[in-house]
Structure formats: structure tokens, C-alpha cells
């Protein structure tokens, strides 16, 4: 076993790690602990109570989805010796690598802003919600998706190369989380290219093995 992934798959950050683990064919145990409902159990594993948390075979605790994914790629490289290009999720060309990082940044920004809106709505009392702040976050979220849609306007298939990369995973995961939680904020018809990319990604075995929620169906 490679380790334990701690956190709920309705978190886009946890889900992107789970998808990568499945893509890499790395065995792991998923413990779907909530940072809200299972605080005590989560704290026993990681006192910071941060999802995703990844517990390595030797007991080392890793946090932050991007750092965990960096570690997993290293595991794959060490296991394979000469890694198969099809299992890599980042381009080898420096120009394409740079583009992938840019797109991952946009995807993670969409995750961050979506989560902020969810927290503002569900955790802050309505009388204490600040409309100008909500509008600012919403504008940042829409700006991220606008930039992604623009990048995809002249390209079919995957975002960077002729195979899936972390850029595709980050954006596809962000998109489904946004549509699942705050579809009224981001109209699906405004982003046909992102929706098409998401549909392609969600049809893959690694995505199907990591559903956002029990019984959930992707919105495309």
C-alpha cells in the first residue's frame, strides 16, 4: 500500500489526489473523514485537520494537494525507473510545463473561490454576510473560468498535450465542484469548452473511481 488518503471526495483538493492515485495505479486506503463532522478522528491523524492529508507508508504526514501530488509522482518515478510517458501527468517540454502550471493555477483558483463562496453561504450567518466581499470573490471565480475557456477556444481534446495532465484534472475537478455546490453563481452555458473537457475527463476510469459524492452524476 502506498498510503492513506484522508478527506472527503466532495473536496476538490482531495478528489484531485484520489484521481491521480487511481491514474498511477498506486494502491491506497481512502478514509473519508470530514473536517467538520469528524474533527476528533481527523485530529488524531493530523492535528491541523487539513484535507487532503496523506499518510505515507512510513507514517510521514503530507498536506496540500499539490505537494502530495509532487510526492506521488516521485513514488511513480522511483518504482518505474524509466517512467512511462503515459503515466506522467506533467509535460516534459519546459514551455508546455509552464503552460500546465498556469492552467493548474487557474483551476486551483476556481477551487479556492468556489470554496470561499460555499463557506460564506453555509458557515457565516446571513446577517453577517458582506455582499461586496461576495461579489469580489464571484468576480475572481468567473475571471478564472473566463481565462480557462479562452485558452480552450482554439483547442480540442486535452488542454496541454494529447494526453491528460494535472491541468485537465484540476480544472475538471474544480468545474464539477462549482456546478455541484454553486451552479447558480457560474452558469454552465457560459463555458461550453470547460463543460466538454469535464465530460471527457469524468468518463475516464480514474474519475469514475473517485466520485464527488455517493450516487453523484457529473453535470455536463
ABEGO torsion letter per residue (X at the ends): XAEBBBEBAABAAAAAAAAAAAAAGBBBBBBBBBAAAAAAAAAAABAAGBOBBBBBAAGBBBBEAAAAAAAAAAAAAAAAGBBBAAABABBABAAAAAAAAAAAAAAAAAAAAAAAAAAAAAABBAAABBAAAAAAAAAAAAAAAAAAAAAAAABBEBAABABBBAAAAAAAAAAAAAAAABAAABBAAABAAAAAAAAAAAABAAAAABBABBGBBBBX
